[in-house]
Amino acid sequence: MFDAAVRAAAPAECVPPHLPDPPRGRTIVVGAGKASAAMAKAVESHWERPLSGLVVTRYGHAVPCERIEIVEAAHPVPDEAGRRAAERILGLVQGLTADDLVLCLISGGGSALLTLPAPGLTLAEKQEVNRALLKSGATIGEMNCVRKHLSAIKGGRLAAAATPAPVISLMISDVPGDDPSVIASGPTVPDPTSFGDALAIIEKYRIAPPAAVLERLRKGEDETPKPSDPRFALVKNRIIARPQESLEAAAALARGAGYTPLILGDALEGEAREVALVMAGIARQCVRHRQPVAPPCVLLSGGETTVTVRGKGRGGRNAEFLLALAVALDGLSGIHAMAGDTDGVDGTEDNAGAVIGPDTLWRAAQRGLSAKAHLAENDGYSFFAGLSDLVVTGPTLTNVNDFRAILIER
């Protein structure tokens, strides 16, 4: 089912049907995200006219291209390679004419990869804020609101810089609700949020940013372009792959194997361990009362949970979710589960996710592993590594956020 979900969002499949007609002038391809290199390859394979450009992707996610330059950079905390790439991308879209076309390829991860600090800010200051946001428990929408207001390229600024050239942005959504302005912090989308919103988020999560960052947010000058801005008249943003479509592909596979699928939602958010408690309750209801669906069945969901980091362990949100789910289910027979990030990377680790079964806690005890102790330390990676239950796929070259499946056999 995980593989089916990933295949449904493969750039080779979802990019070609959405390519525009070639312009009279030049075609400039730019982009950012974990899928951007694979998207660029798909464009090259189906574009017979001349084109050039540059996209930035995460280290290890590059795909060889002939006409579009591929740059690798750091994620989720940006680095100098990403800053230089973003600066070059902004330069590429400037000085164009109405006869030219900017084709922008955007996917999850693009916010960290397309990092160009606003005037007066440094890369180090943006890195510090990113690290704090990642540990805070903030949602992706909240994090990207802050990022937009510290950037010279996100929050619609890339598209605004391309005027008068038309801009067509192809997006693979990795955010709950598929809001284009949130995907990669919306470099080609007008921004409905404000400096005040960004400051409120900093205060909500008690983040102490560098002085220059706090000063910029408080001054509120140089606001991001808004939906009424006339520069967006020739900008088209198209979402070409969504988490819901990947869940439906997984559901079709489950149905064919004799399991009744139930999609609980494609945009679930909240603390990973709290979401796990809710999921465990639904699974128990299925076993005991055959509601809301009778076994054999599978509960499917997507979205992006968060982890407020309090311990010193390793592991992303999917490992944390599964560890909490295993504790909550407490060995209930007939239930297996998997959770993984569809990009192949759970947080900053080398795994996509992990799997659990009715024997997970028993096997852990045999190896001297305490699920509750590891959960307290936010150490899901080490727990599942000790059981050889990590799911390692390598980069999938797409990203439609997290995939969760709870399989109930009885």
Sequence and secondary structure as in RCSB ss.txt:
>XXXX:A:sequence
MFDAAVRAAAPAECVPPHLPDPPRGRTIVVGAGKASAAMAKAVESHWERPLSGLVVTRYGHAVPCERIEIVEAAH
PVPDEAGRRAAERILGLVQGLTADDLVLCLISGGGSALLTLPAPGLTLAEKQEVNRALLKSGATIGEMNCVRKHL
SAIKGGRLAAAATPAPVISLMISDVPGDDPSVIASGPTVPDPTSFGDALAIIEKYRIAPPAAVLERLRKGEDETP
KPSDPRFALVKNRIIARPQESLEAAAALARGAGYTPLILGDALEGEAREVALVMAGIARQCVRHRQPVAPPCVLL
SGGETTVTVRGKGRGGRNAEFLLALAVALDGLSGIHAMAGDTDGVDGTEDNAGAVIGPDTLWRAAQRGLSAKAHL
AENDGYSFFAGLSDLVVTGPTLTNVNDFRAILIER
>XXXX:A:secstr
 HHHHHHHT HHHHSGGG     SS EEEEEESTTHHHHHHHHHHH  S  EEEEEEETT     SSEEEEEE S
SS  HHHHHHHHHHHHHTTT  TT EEEEEEETTHHHHS  B TT  HHHHHHHHHHHHHHT  HHHHHHHHHTT
BSSTTTHHHHHHTTS EEEEEE  STT  TTTGGG TTS     HHHHHHHHHHTT    HHHHHHHHH  S   
 TT GGGTTEEEEEEE HHHHHHHHHHHHHHTT EEEEEEEEE SBHHHHHHHHHHHHHHHHHH  SS SSEEEE
EEE  B    SS    HHHHHHHHHHHHHTT TTEEEEEEETTS STTSS SEEEE TTHHHHHHHTT  HHHHH
HTT HHHHHHHTT EE     S    EEEEEEE  
